[in-house]
Amino acid sequence: MMQKSNIPLSAKQMLVITEIPTGRNHAIKVQDLSDRTGLTGRMVKQVINELRALGYPLVSSCNGGYFYPNPEDEADVQEAERFFRMQYTQVISRFESAKPIKAWLKSIGQLTIDELNLDLVRQNGEA
């Protein structure tokens, strides 16, 4: 298990993180994680997102399995790059699709300062 955060992991996070292998050739599918941990598939996905937010570089492979990429395996690195590009594209697409609603809410005076702060998140997140 790769330790990436000083924040203690929850019991569910520990269940999931200990089952995730290194290398795309050993990637584990959600159903297998669910079977091994006793969590639902939805809960497994939620925990994986929590772990990513804590700094764990968990990749989802093209065929649906999760793994830690091995930095010495070029195919793992390429899979991690593909995953990053896919995630980034989805974020930008969702942000763009929300713009008309944002404009409408702003036009009727219903956009709060919290929603406006999403613009700052996007601007600060772009490299």
Backbone as JSON, one array per atom type, in Angstrom:
{
  "sequence": "MMQKSNIPLSAKQMLVITEIPTGRNHAIKVQDLSDRTGLTGRMVKQVINELRALGYPLVSSCNGGYFYPNPEDEADVQEAERFFRMQYTQVISRFESAKPIKAWLKSIGQLTIDELNLDLVRQNGEA",
  "N": [[0.85, -1.18, 0.0], [0.61, 2.17, -0.89], [1.47, 4.93, 0.94], [0.09, 8.05, 1.01], [-0.96, 10.19, 2.33], [-1.25, 12.06, 5.36], [-3.51, 11.83, 6.76], [-5.49, 9.74, 8.71], [-6.8, 6.64, 7.55], [-10.16, 5.55, 6.98], [-12.04, 2.69, 8.15], [-13.35, 1.47, 5.98], [-11.9, 2.55, 3.86], [-9.4, 1.42, 4.37], [-10.03, -1.28, 3.99], [-10.45, -1.34, 1.21], [-8.1, -0.2, 0.07], [-6.08, -2.0, 0.72], [-6.53, -4.08, -0.98], [-5.94, -3.32, -3.54], [-3.89, -3.79, -6.27], [-0.47, -3.4, -7.53], [0.32, -2.43, -10.78], [-0.98, -2.75, -14.06], [-1.49, -5.22, -15.15], [-2.41, -6.68, -13.09], [-4.72, -5.55, -12.32], [-7.72, -4.93, -10.48], [-11.13, -5.65, -10.59], [-14.22, -3.85, -9.93], [-16.31, -5.5, -8.99], [-14.89, -7.66, -7.95], [-13.45, -6.35, -5.94], [-15.61, -5.59, -4.4], [-16.62, -8.11, -3.63], [-14.44, -9.02, -2.1], [-14.27, -7.13, -0.05], [-16.77, -6.82, 1.03], [-18.27, -4.62, 0.59], [-20.66, -2.63, -1.25], [-20.68, -2.28, -4.85], [-21.03, 0.39, -5.58], [-20.26, 1.69, -3.22], [-17.57, 0.91, -3.11], [-16.56, 2.31, -5.33], [-16.98, 4.92, -4.43], [-15.27, 4.97, -2.22], [-12.82, 4.64, -3.5], [-12.7, 7.05, -4.9], [-12.51, 8.76, -2.69], [-10.03, 7.95, -1.69], [-8.38, 8.72, -3.81], [-8.71, 11.47, -3.6], [-7.31, 11.85, -1.29], [-4.79, 11.57, -2.17], [-3.84, 9.18, -3.26], [-2.59, 7.51, -6.02], [-4.57, 6.07, -7.85], [-5.43, 4.18, -10.59], [-7.81, 3.63, -13.13], [-8.21, 1.06, -15.29], [-8.5, 0.48, -18.88], [-10.05, -1.8, -19.19], [-11.56, -1.81, -16.91], [-10.46, -2.4, -14.37], [-8.87, -1.59, -11.21], [-5.75, -0.15, -10.2], [-2.44, 0.48, -8.83], [-0.2, 2.45, -10.61], [2.85, 1.23, -11.94], [5.8, 2.89, -11.89], [8.0, 2.11, -13.34], [7.14, 0.64, -15.42], [6.42, 1.05, -18.63], [3.99, 0.74, -20.01], [2.15, 0.89, -17.92], [2.55, 3.53, -17.15], [1.69, 4.82, -19.48], [-0.99, 4.05, -19.43], [-1.81, 5.36, -17.1], [-1.47, 8.0, -17.95], [-3.39, 8.05, -19.99], [-5.69, 7.67, -18.45], [-5.62, 10.0, -16.86], [-5.92, 12.01, -18.86], [-8.5, 11.36, -19.79], [-10.07, 11.77, -17.46], [-9.6, 14.51, -17.02], [-10.64, 15.64, -19.37], [-13.35, 14.96, -19.04], [-14.0, 16.5, -16.78], [-13.68, 19.13, -17.75], [-15.59, 19.07, -19.8], [-17.97, 18.72, -18.33], [-17.95, 21.06, -16.84], [-18.2, 22.96, -18.88], [-20.74, 22.25, -19.87], [-22.31, 23.08, -17.8], [-22.31, 25.81, -17.9], [-24.47, 27.27, -19.28], [-26.6, 27.0, -17.42], [-25.48, 28.18, -15.19], [-25.24, 30.82, -16.16], [-27.94, 31.43, -16.49], [-28.93, 31.2, -13.83], [-27.42, 33.23, -12.68], [-28.48, 35.39, -14.07], [-31.0, 35.62, -12.97], [-30.47, 36.31, -10.45], [-29.84, 34.28, -8.65], [-27.45, 33.01, -8.25], [-25.05, 32.02, -6.01], [-22.3, 33.08, -3.9], [-20.74, 30.82, -3.43], [-21.1, 29.21, -5.72], [-19.97, 30.9, -7.6], [-17.35, 30.73, -6.81], [-16.56, 28.36, -7.95], [-15.51, 29.0, -10.41], [-13.03, 30.01, -9.69], [-11.82, 27.71, -8.7], [-11.6, 26.21, -11.03], [-9.91, 27.87, -12.58], [-7.6, 27.9, -10.98], [-6.97, 25.24, -11.05], [-6.1, 24.63, -13.56], [-3.26, 23.93, -15.48]],
  "CA": [[0.0, 0.0, 0.0], [1.36, 3.41, -0.97], [0.96, 5.95, 1.87], [0.17, 9.34, 0.36], [-1.6, 11.22, 3.12], [-1.09, 11.93, 6.8], [-4.84, 11.65, 7.32], [-5.78, 8.31, 8.93], [-7.83, 6.08, 6.69], [-11.31, 4.92, 7.64], [-12.05, 1.23, 8.04], [-13.71, 1.14, 4.6], [-10.76, 2.9, 3.01], [-8.37, 0.4, 4.6], [-10.48, -2.51, 3.32], [-10.28, -1.22, -0.25], [-6.72, 0.09, -0.32], [-5.23, -3.19, 0.88], [-6.84, -5.04, -2.05], [-5.58, -2.77, -4.85], [-2.54, -4.23, -6.62], [0.38, -2.58, -8.38], [0.46, -2.91, -12.15], [-2.22, -2.92, -14.83], [-1.7, -6.64, -15.4], [-3.03, -7.25, -11.89], [-5.84, -4.68, -11.97], [-8.85, -5.63, -9.86], [-12.43, -5.09, -10.97], [-15.09, -3.4, -8.84], [-17.03, -6.64, -8.43], [-13.95, -8.42, -7.12], [-13.23, -5.54, -4.73], [-16.84, -5.69, -3.63], [-16.64, -9.45, -3.04], [-13.38, -9.14, -1.09], [-14.43, -6.18, 1.06], [-18.13, -6.84, 1.56], [-18.92, -3.35, 0.27], [-21.34, -2.61, -2.55], [-19.89, -1.7, -5.93], [-21.13, 1.86, -5.47], [-19.43, 2.11, -2.08], [-16.17, 0.73, -3.52], [-16.21, 3.45, -6.19], [-16.94, 6.1, -3.58], [-14.05, 4.89, -1.42], [-11.7, 4.89, -4.42], [-12.65, 8.5, -5.1], [-12.0, 9.34, -1.44], [-8.6, 7.66, -1.64], [-7.74, 9.61, -4.79], [-8.72, 12.82, -3.02], [-6.27, 11.85, -0.26], [-3.5, 11.54, -2.83], [-3.45, 7.86, -3.75], [-2.67, 7.52, -7.49], [-5.26, 4.87, -8.3], [-5.81, 4.26, -12.0], [-8.82, 2.71, -13.63], [-7.74, 0.63, -16.61], [-9.49, 0.42, -19.97], [-10.96, -2.93, -18.99], [-12.35, -1.65, -15.7], [-9.82, -2.73, -13.12], [-8.12, -0.55, -10.52], [-4.39, -0.52, -9.84], [-1.41, 1.5, -8.7], [0.72, 2.31, -11.74], [4.26, 0.97, -11.67], [6.52, 3.91, -12.66], [9.03, 1.49, -14.17], [6.46, -0.08, -16.5], [5.98, 2.07, -19.6], [2.56, 0.56, -20.3], [1.42, 1.43, -16.76], [2.64, 4.99, -17.25], [0.8, 5.22, -20.57], [-2.37, 3.86, -18.95], [-2.05, 6.45, -16.15], [-1.63, 9.2, -18.76], [-4.69, 7.95, -20.64], [-6.7, 7.88, -17.42], [-5.6, 11.42, -16.52], [-6.53, 12.77, -19.97], [-9.93, 11.08, -19.79], [-10.66, 12.46, -16.31], [-9.5, 15.95, -17.25], [-11.61, 15.96, -20.42], [-14.69, 14.87, -18.45], [-14.19, 17.66, -15.91], [-13.87, 20.31, -18.61], [-16.88, 18.91, -20.47], [-19.05, 18.98, -17.36], [-17.91, 22.49, -16.53], [-18.76, 23.67, -20.04], [-22.18, 21.98, -19.98], [-23.0, 23.78, -16.72], [-22.27, 27.26, -18.13], [-25.77, 27.9, -19.54], [-27.37, 27.05, -16.18], [-24.84, 29.21, -14.38], [-25.64, 32.13, -16.7], [-29.35, 31.64, -16.19], [-29.03, 31.46, -12.39], [-26.86, 34.56, -12.44], [-29.4, 36.39, -14.64], [-32.17, 35.81, -12.1], [-29.99, 36.65, -9.13], [-29.82, 33.11, -7.77], [-26.12, 32.42, -8.15], [-24.44, 32.42, -4.74], [-20.85, 33.23, -3.92], [-20.14, 29.49, -3.51], [-21.06, 28.79, -7.13], [-18.99, 31.74, -8.29], [-16.03, 30.24, -6.45], [-16.2, 27.26, -8.85], [-14.64, 29.57, -11.44], [-11.69, 30.09, -9.13], [-11.3, 26.35, -8.65], [-11.22, 25.83, -12.4], [-8.76, 28.65, -12.98], [-6.44, 27.47, -10.22], [-6.67, 23.84, -11.36], [-5.49, 24.49, -14.89], [-1.8, 24.13, -15.5]],
  "C": [[0.89, 1.24, 0.0], [0.72, 4.44, -0.04], [1.17, 7.31, 1.21], [-0.37, 10.48, 1.21], [-1.32, 10.97, 4.6], [-2.43, 11.73, 7.51], [-5.09, 10.15, 7.51], [-6.92, 7.84, 8.04], [-8.95, 5.48, 7.53], [-11.21, 3.41, 7.45], [-12.38, 0.81, 6.6], [-12.56, 1.43, 3.64], [-9.64, 1.86, 3.15], [-8.74, -0.92, 3.92], [-10.16, -2.48, 1.83], [-8.81, -1.09, -0.61], [-5.81, -1.14, -0.22], [-5.46, -4.22, -0.22], [-6.4, -4.55, -3.44], [-4.13, -3.09, -5.17], [-1.76, -3.15, -7.39], [0.47, -3.24, -9.75], [-0.86, -3.22, -12.83], [-2.52, -4.39, -15.1], [-2.38, -7.34, -14.23], [-4.26, -6.44, -11.45], [-7.02, -5.5, -11.45], [-10.15, -4.9, -10.17], [-13.27, -4.75, -9.74], [-15.79, -4.58, -8.19], [-16.13, -7.48, -7.53], [-13.62, -7.67, -5.84], [-14.43, -5.63, -3.8], [-16.91, -7.04, -2.9], [-15.62, -9.58, -1.9], [-13.6, -8.27, 0.14], [-15.8, -6.24, 1.72], [-18.87, -5.54, 1.34], [-19.66, -3.47, -1.05], [-20.4, -2.02, -3.59], [-19.88, -0.18, -5.87], [-20.25, 2.38, -4.34], [-17.95, 1.98, -2.4], [-15.73, 1.92, -4.37], [-16.1, 4.74, -5.39], [-15.64, 6.12, -2.76], [-12.83, 5.15, -2.29], [-11.58, 6.38, -4.7], [-12.13, 9.22, -3.87], [-10.48, 9.15, -1.35], [-7.82, 8.53, -2.63], [-7.65, 11.03, -4.24], [-7.66, 12.96, -1.92], [-4.86, 11.74, -0.86], [-3.02, 10.2, -3.33], [-3.65, 7.82, -5.27], [-3.3, 6.24, -8.05], [-5.77, 5.09, -9.72], [-6.89, 3.24, -12.27], [-8.42, 2.34, -15.05], [-8.87, 0.61, -17.63], [-10.49, -0.7, -19.77], [-11.58, -2.95, -17.6], [-11.7, -2.0, -14.38], [-9.05, -1.56, -12.53], [-6.75, -1.07, -10.16], [-3.56, 0.72, -9.54], [-0.52, 1.36, -9.93], [2.16, 2.1, -11.27], [5.06, 1.97, -12.51], [7.61, 3.34, -13.56], [8.45, 0.68, -15.32], [5.85, 0.95, -17.45], [4.49, 1.94, -19.93], [1.69, 1.07, -19.15], [1.4, 2.96, -16.82], [1.71, 5.5, -18.34], [-0.66, 5.1, -20.16], [-2.74, 4.97, -17.96], [-2.25, 7.77, -16.91], [-3.0, 9.21, -19.46], [-5.81, 8.24, -19.64], [-6.77, 9.36, -17.04], [-6.28, 12.25, -17.6], [-8.04, 12.58, -20.0], [-10.63, 11.83, -18.66], [-10.69, 13.97, -16.54], [-10.52, 16.39, -18.3], [-13.03, 15.93, -19.88], [-14.98, 16.07, -17.56], [-14.48, 18.9, -16.74], [-15.23, 20.24, -19.31], [-18.04, 19.21, -19.54], [-19.1, 20.45, -16.99], [-18.56, 23.29, -17.66], [-20.27, 23.46, -20.14], [-22.97, 22.69, -18.88], [-23.07, 25.29, -16.95], [-23.63, 27.88, -18.42], [-26.63, 28.01, -18.28], [-26.8, 28.11, -15.26], [-25.26, 30.6, -14.85], [-27.09, 32.43, -16.37], [-29.55, 31.96, -14.72], [-28.52, 32.86, -12.06], [-27.83, 35.64, -12.92], [-30.63, 36.63, -13.78], [-31.76, 36.07, -10.66], [-29.91, 35.51, -8.15], [-28.45, 32.46, -7.61], [-25.44, 32.94, -6.89], [-22.93, 32.53, -4.9], [-20.15, 31.87, -4.0], [-20.04, 29.0, -4.95], [-20.07, 29.62, -7.92], [-17.57, 31.27, -8.0], [-15.61, 29.05, -7.3], [-15.31, 27.76, -9.97], [-13.2, 29.64, -10.94], [-11.05, 28.72, -9.05], [-10.81, 25.94, -10.02], [-9.96, 26.56, -12.83], [-7.5, 28.19, -12.26], [-6.04, 26.04, -10.55], [-6.01, 23.64, -12.7], [-4.01, 24.77, -14.82], [-1.34, 24.59, -16.86]]
}
